[in-house]
Amino acid sequence: MTDTPTATTSPTPLLVLDVVGLTPQLLAHMPRLQQLARSGSQAPLSTVLPAVTCAAQSTFLTGTTPAEHGIVGNGWYFRDLGEVLLWRQHNGLVTGDKIWDAARRAHPGYTVANICWWYAMGADTDFTVTPRPVYYADGRKEPDCYTRPPALHDELTEVFGTFPLFHFWGPGADIVSSQWIVDATRHIMRTRHPDLALCYVPHLDYDLQRYGPNDPRAYRAAAELDDVLAPLLDDAQTEGRTVVALSEYGITKVSRAVDINRTLRRAGLVEVHTQDGMEYLDPMTSRAFAVADHQIAHIYVRRPEDLEVTRAALDGLPGIAELLDDEGKKAHGLDHPRSGELVAVAEPDSWFTYYYWLDDAKAPDFAQLVEIHRKPGYDPVELFMDPLDPYVRLKAGAALARKKLGMRYRMAVVPLDPSPIRGSHGRLPASDEEGPLILCSTPRAVTGRVAATDVKSLLLQLAGLH
């Protein structure tokens, strides 16, 4: 790789908005972003497989595929640890030359603010804000965030309050978290003036997964987010910033949950161990198991001789469109050692559950909690309170009371029924209308189709550094 030539003029400041789930269909309900596209430019964005947050963002920032940067999903099986880990935060997991590395070669002293893009911790950015709960010694988990420099934490908390973690994910997820993130971005832009400001706004993730992309509540969420973004866009215009708004994926309508681990267990491939009457996945001894991640599932097969029996167990399972082997992974830029021996891609109307128990009475206690770090796969049902439990709100209220008293509590409100989910993502989109897009405030900056791997070079070009 050749170094980027050193720039002799000041770079053009940029604001990059990751508007999760934004599609042309939703843009029609967002007049302020529409205005930005009309006065600037707009194009379809070809995403990566899997089309999920961690993989897509890492591709935007490195210009490489998951096969190169190593982020093969929102989590994977760490073979050396014998554990499935999702939503890790250390930037050291992302291999490759990041956009700020290239920018600083061209313009020493180039400054970057990362407000809630993933893998923020440990990154060589100047200003960092990322969700990070307080994990107290007695087991309590309380909302908070991590910042760099450290003094930024108290500054943001004093002005905007504690980071609203329980509005960022879970049954209470709503516009409040995106509002806080936008406010923090405006504050950092106004007080620190970074050359590049990265801002992640998650609001469209919520109601689109809950109700589907064609539901009136999805359109209302889009309009709501557009209103929140308007002051930030005004600030960017006042400061002379070029604005890029893009999305990682489009959320499509689904109606079928695929219990891939239960299928593997019935075939004698998944192992569990039991404690206190609850079953826990035992990945270290399982012959094969799946790490479910929306519409993608990495299937880890412990011994080569079990590969064909694993494939046979899943062959014909309703909801699976493809099983990628080594050649299939290579074709999709997913041939990395962290990937499963097989990768399952769901049908357009389907998504994968992480469930591995066969009797709900033996489900682990974390199954009904918002517990993104203990579940061996992604669980969108955490967006709901259990509709079959008539006392669910009373339980939630009692748990909240214990929390306010500083006592340990369990917010066991998540259903074990996946059927309410109406939207998902992860597979490549069937059409541009259902897929992600990229907008830029600069006319003719984006024309035709933009590949996710080209976003990094596009941003450097817009900054005048490429």
Residue pairs with C-beta under 8 A, 6 or more apart in sequence:
1 97
3 105
4 102
4 103
4 105
4 106
4 460
4 465
4 466
5 106
6 105
6 106
6 107
6 108
7 106
7 107
7 464
7 465
9 464
10 107
11 103
11 106
11 107
11 110
11 195
11 463
11 464
11 465
12 240
12 241
12 242
12 462
12 463
12 464
13 193
13 194
13 195
13 196
13 197
13 239
13 240
13 241
13 242
13 463
14 195
14 196
14 197
14 241
14 242
14 243
14 244
14 459
14 462
14 463
15 185
15 189
15 197
15 199
15 232
15 236
15 241
15 242
15 243
15 244
16 196
16 197
16 198
16 199
16 243
16 244
16 245
16 246
16 459
17 199
17 201
17 229
17 232
17 243
17 244
17 245
17 246
18 57
18 60
18 117
18 198
18 199
18 200
18 201
18 246
18 247
18 248
19 33
19 201
19 204
19 225
19 229
19 245
19 246
19 247
20 53
20 200
20 201
20 202
20 203
20 204
20 205
20 247
20 248
20 249
21 204
21 205
21 208
21 213
21 247
21 248
21 249
21 250
21 251
21 425
22 30
22 33
22 204
22 245
22 246
22 247
22 250
22 436
22 437
23 213
23 247
23 250
23 251
23 433
23 434
23 435
23 436
23 437
24 432
24 433
24 437
25 213
25 214
25 433
25 434
26 204
26 213
26 218
26 219
26 222
27 33
27 34
27 37
27 222
27 437
28 34
29 219
29 222
29 223
29 226
30 222
30 223
30 225
30 226
31 226
32 226
32 227
32 229
32 230
32 233
33 226
33 229
33 245
33 439
36 233
36 243
36 245
36 439
36 441
37 439
39 441
39 443
40 243
40 439
40 440
40 441
40 442
40 443
40 445
41 439
41 440
41 442
41 443
41 444
41 445
41 446
41 447
42 437
42 438
42 439
42 440
42 446
43 437
43 438
43 446
43 447
43 448
43 449
43 450
44 432
44 435
44 436
44 437
44 438
44 449
44 450
45 246
45 247
45 435
45 436
45 437
45 438
45 449
45 450
45 451
45 452
45 455
46 435
46 449
46 450
46 451
46 452
47 56
47 248
47 249
47 428
47 429
47 435
47 436
47 452
48 55
48 56
48 59
48 65
48 66
48 333
48 452
48 453
49 55
49 66
49 296
49 332
49 333
49 334
49 345
49 427
49 428
50 66
50 72
50 73
50 293
50 294
50 295
50 296
50 334
50 426
50 427
51 248
51 249
51 425
51 426
51 427
51 428
51 429
51 436
52 73
52 74
52 248
52 249
52 293
52 294
52 296
52 425
52 426
53 74
53 118
53 248
54 71
54 73
54 74
54 75
54 87
54 118
54 119
55 66
55 71
55 72
55 73
55 74
56 248
56 249
56 452
57 117
57 118
57 119
57 200
57 248
58 66
58 69
58 70
58 71
58 94
58 118
58 119
59 65
59 66
59 69
59 452
59 453
59 455
60 246
60 452
60 455
60 456
61 94
61 98
61 99
61 117
61 456
62 68
62 69
62 94
62 95
62 96
62 97
62 98
62 99
62 456
63 96
63 97
63 99
63 453
63 454
63 455
63 456
63 457
64 96
64 453
65 333
65 334
65 453
66 72
66 333
66 334
66 336
66 339
67 329
67 330
67 333
67 334
67 335
67 336
68 95
68 96
68 333
68 336
69 94
69 95
69 96
70 93
70 94
70 95
70 336
70 338
71 93
71 94
71 119
72 298
72 334
72 336
72 338
72 339
73 291
73 293
73 296
73 298
74 86
74 87
74 293
74 378
75 84
75 85
75 86
75 87
75 88
75 291
75 293
75 377
75 378
76 84
76 85
76 291
76 298
76 338
76 339
76 340
77 83
77 84
77 283
77 289
77 291
77 298
77 300
77 338
77 340
78 84
78 85
79 300
82 283
82 284
83 283
84 281
84 283
84 291
84 376
84 377
85 373
86 293
86 372
86 373
86 375
86 377
86 378
87 118
87 372
87 373
88 119
89 118
89 119
89 120
89 121
89 130
89 132
89 146
90 119
90 121
90 122
91 119
91 120
91 121
91 122
91 123
91 124
92 122
93 119
94 119
98 123
98 124
99 112
99 196
99 456
99 459
99 460
100 110
100 112
100 123
100 124
100 125
100 196
101 124
102 456
102 460
102 465
102 466
103 110
103 112
103 195
103 196
103 460
103 463
103 465
104 110
106 460
106 465
106 466
107 195
107 465
110 195
110 196
110 465
111 126
111 127
111 192
111 193
111 194
111 195
111 196
112 125
112 126
112 127
112 194
112 195
112 196
112 197
112 198
113 125
113 126
113 127
113 128
113 185
113 188
113 189
113 192
113 194
113 196
113 197
113 198
114 120
114 123
114 125
114 127
114 128
114 129
114 130
114 198
115 127
115 129
115 181
115 184
115 185
115 188
115 197
115 198
115 199
115 200
116 129
116 130
116 131
116 181
116 199
116 200
116 202
117 130
117 198
117 199
117 200
118 130
118 200
120 128
120 129
120 130
120 146
121 128
121 130
121 132
121 146
125 148
126 192
126 194
127 147
127 148
127 149
127 152
127 188
127 192
127 194
128 146
128 147
128 148
129 145
129 146
129 147
129 152
129 156
129 181
129 184
129 188
130 145
130 146
130 147
131 145
131 146
131 163
131 165
131 168
132 144
132 145
132 146
133 141
133 142
133 143
133 144
133 165
134 140
134 141
134 142
134 143
134 144
135 141
136 142
138 408
139 408
140 403
140 406
140 408
140 409
142 165
143 162
143 163
143 164
143 165
143 166
144 162
144 163
144 165
145 153
145 156
145 163
146 153
147 153
147 156
152 188
156 163
156 184
156 187
157 163
159 183
159 187
160 180
160 183
160 184
160 187
161 180
163 177
163 180
164 176
164 177
164 180
165 177
166 172
166 173
167 173
167 174
167 175
167 176
167 177
167 180
168 177
168 202
169 370
169 372
169 382
169 383
170 370
170 382
170 383
171 370
171 382
171 383
171 384
171 385
171 413
171 414
173 202
173 205
173 206
173 383
174 203
174 206
175 203
175 221
175 224
175 225
175 228
177 202
177 203
178 201
178 202
178 203
178 225
178 228
179 228
181 199
181 200
181 201
181 202
182 199
182 201
182 228
182 229
182 231
182 232
185 197
185 199
185 232
186 231
186 232
186 235
188 194
188 197
189 197
189 235
189 236
189 239
189 241
190 235
193 239
195 463
196 459
196 463
197 241
199 232
201 225
201 228
201 229
203 221
203 224
203 225
203 228
204 218
204 221
204 222
204 225
204 251
205 251
206 221
206 383
207 215
207 217
207 218
207 220
207 221
208 218
208 221
208 251
208 423
209 251
209 380
209 383
209 421
209 422
209 423
209 424
210 217
210 383
210 384
210 420
210 421
210 422
210 423
211 217
211 218
211 422
211 423
212 218
212 253
212 254
212 422
212 423
213 250
213 251
213 252
213 253
213 423
213 434
214 253
215 422
218 423
233 243
236 243
236 441
237 243
237 441
242 440
242 441
242 442
242 445
242 462
242 463
243 439
243 440
243 441
244 438
244 439
244 440
244 441
244 458
244 459
244 462
245 438
245 439
245 440
246 436
246 437
246 438
246 439
246 455
247 436
247 437
247 438
248 436
249 425
249 426
249 429
249 435
249 436
250 425
250 429
250 434
250 435
250 436
251 423
251 424
251 425
252 348
252 423
252 424
252 425
252 429
252 430
252 434
253 349
253 422
253 423
254 295
254 348
254 349
254 350
254 351
254 421
254 422
254 423
254 424
255 349
255 350
255 422
256 318
256 319
256 347
256 349
256 350
256 351
257 319
257 350
257 351
257 352
257 353
257 418
257 419
257 421
258 317
258 318
258 319
258 320
258 346
258 350
258 351
258 352
258 353
259 353
259 355
260 290
260 292
260 297
260 299
260 314
260 317
260 320
260 344
260 352
260 353
261 270
261 281
261 289
261 290
261 292
261 353
261 354
261 355
261 356
261 377
262 355
262 356
262 357
262 358
263 313
263 314
263 317
264 270
264 286
264 288
264 289
264 290
264 299
264 310
264 313
264 314
265 272
265 356
265 358
266 313
266 358
267 309
267 310
267 313
268 287
269 286
269 287
269 288
269 289
269 306
269 309
269 310
269 313
270 281
270 286
270 287
270 288
270 289
270 356
271 281
271 282
271 285
271 286
271 287
272 279
272 280
272 281
272 282
272 356
272 357
273 279
273 280
273 282
274 280
274 362
277 361
277 362
278 362
278 363
278 364
278 365
279 356
279 357
279 362
279 363
279 364
280 364
281 289
281 356
281 376
283 289
283 300
283 376
286 300
286 302
287 301
287 302
287 303
287 306
287 309
287 310
288 299
288 300
288 301
288 302
288 306
288 310
288 313
289 299
289 300
289 356
289 376
290 297
290 298
290 299
290 300
290 340
290 344
290 352
290 354
290 377
291 297
291 298
291 300
291 340
291 354
291 376
291 377
292 352
292 353
292 354
292 377
292 378
293 352
293 377
293 378
293 426
294 351
294 352
294 378
294 380
294 424
294 425
294 426
295 345
295 346
295 350
295 351
295 352
295 424
295 425
295 426
295 427
296 343
296 344
296 345
296 346
296 352
296 426
296 427
297 340
297 343
297 344
297 346
297 352
297 377
298 339
298 340
298 342
298 343
299 310
299 314
299 323
299 340
299 341
299 342
299 343
299 344
300 340
300 341
301 307
301 310
301 340
301 341
301 342
307 341
307 342
310 341
310 342
311 323
311 342
314 320
314 323
314 342
314 344
315 323
318 347
318 350
319 346
319 347
319 349
319 350
319 352
320 344
320 345
320 346
320 347
320 350
321 345
321 346
321 347
321 348
321 350
321 427
322 328
322 344
322 345
323 342
323 343
323 344
323 345
324 331
324 332
324 334
324 342
324 343
324 344
324 345
325 342
326 335
328 343
329 335
329 339
329 343
334 343
344 352
345 426
345 427
346 352
346 424
346 426
346 427
348 427
348 430
350 424
351 380
351 421
351 424
351 426
352 377
353 377
353 379
353 418
354 375
354 376
354 377
354 378
354 379
355 363
355 367
355 416
355 418
356 376
357 363
357 364
357 367
360 416
363 416
364 374
365 410
365 412
366 374
366 375
367 375
367 414
367 416
368 386
368 412
368 413
368 414
368 415
368 416
369 410
369 411
369 412
369 414
370 382
370 411
370 414
371 382
372 379
372 382
379 414
380 418
380 421
380 424
381 414
381 415
381 416
381 417
381 418
381 420
381 421
382 414
383 421
384 414
384 415
384 420
385 392
385 393
385 396
385 413
385 414
385 415
386 392
386 413
386 414
386 415
386 416
387 415
387 420
388 415
388 417
389 395
389 413
389 415
392 413
395 411
395 412
395 413
396 411
396 413
399 409
399 410
399 411
399 412
400 409
400 411
402 408
402 409
403 409
428 435
429 435
429 436
438 446
438 450
438 455
439 446
440 446
440 462
442 462
445 458
445 462
446 458
450 458
457 466
460 466
